[in-house]
Amino acid sequence: MKKKPICDCCGKAGVMHKHITRSFGKGDRVVVIDGIPLSVCPHCGESYFAADTLQEVERLRLHRAGLTARSTAPVLAYV
């Protein structure tokens, strides 16, 4: 039987993993990264990235010129 992942914050088993999309930067320097793995604890409500995930996000941000696919999307303001 496979063990359930343990929460790094509260120590309880049952952490769920999902993938999210986040934007970084401002204006013409904004970059959107899709499919970032995120751990979410149903017990304490904490969500967090693994260290290797953060390293990969930073690598993508630094080397974005060779990795990007350009697209346009409407930007909505929450007022």
C-alpha positions in Angstrom: 0.0 0.0 0.0 1.3 3.4 -1.0 1.8 5.9 1.9 0.0 9.2 1.8 2.3 12.3 1.6 2.9 14.0 4.9 2.3 17.8 5.3 5.5 19.8 5.8 3.5 22.2 8.1 1.3 20.1 10.3 2.7 16.6 9.9 -0.6 14.9 9.0 -0.9 12.5 6.1 -3.1 13.2 3.1 -1.4 16.1 1.2 -2.9 16.6 -2.2 -0.9 17.7 -5.3 -2.3 19.9 -8.0 -0.9 22.0 -10.8 -1.4 25.8 -11.0 -0.7 28.7 -13.3 1.1 31.7 -11.9 2.3 35.0 -13.4 5.5 36.7 -12.4 6.8 40.2 -13.2 5.0 43.4 -14.3 4.1 45.1 -17.6 6.1 43.9 -20.6 8.3 41.8 -18.3 5.4 39.5 -17.2 5.8 35.8 -17.7 3.1 33.1 -17.1 4.2 29.6 -16.1 1.6 26.9 -16.4 1.6 23.5 -14.7 3.5 24.4 -11.5 3.1 21.5 -8.9 1.7 22.7 -5.6 1.1 20.7 -2.4 -2.1 21.4 -0.5 -3.0 20.1 3.0 -6.7 19.4 3.6 -6.0 19.4 7.4 -4.3 22.7 8.0 -5.1 24.5 4.7 -1.5 25.3 4.0 -0.3 25.2 0.4 3.4 25.2 -0.6 5.9 24.5 -3.3 8.7 21.9 -3.0 12.3 23.3 -3.0 13.0 21.7 -6.4 9.8 23.3 -7.8 10.9 26.7 -6.7 14.3 26.2 -8.3 12.8 25.2 -11.6 10.4 28.2 -11.6 13.4 30.5 -11.0 15.3 28.8 -13.8 12.4 29.3 -16.2 12.1 32.9 -15.2 15.8 33.6 -15.8 15.9 31.8 -19.2 12.5 32.8 -20.5 13.7 34.3 -23.8 14.5 30.8 -25.2 11.5 29.0 -23.7 8.5 31.2 -24.3 5.5 30.8 -26.5 3.9 34.2 -27.0 0.2 34.7 -26.7 -2.2 37.5 -25.8 -5.0 37.3 -23.3 -7.4 39.8 -21.9 -6.5 41.2 -18.5 -9.4 41.8 -16.2 -9.3 44.0 -13.1 -11.1 43.0 -9.9 -12.7 46.1 -8.6 
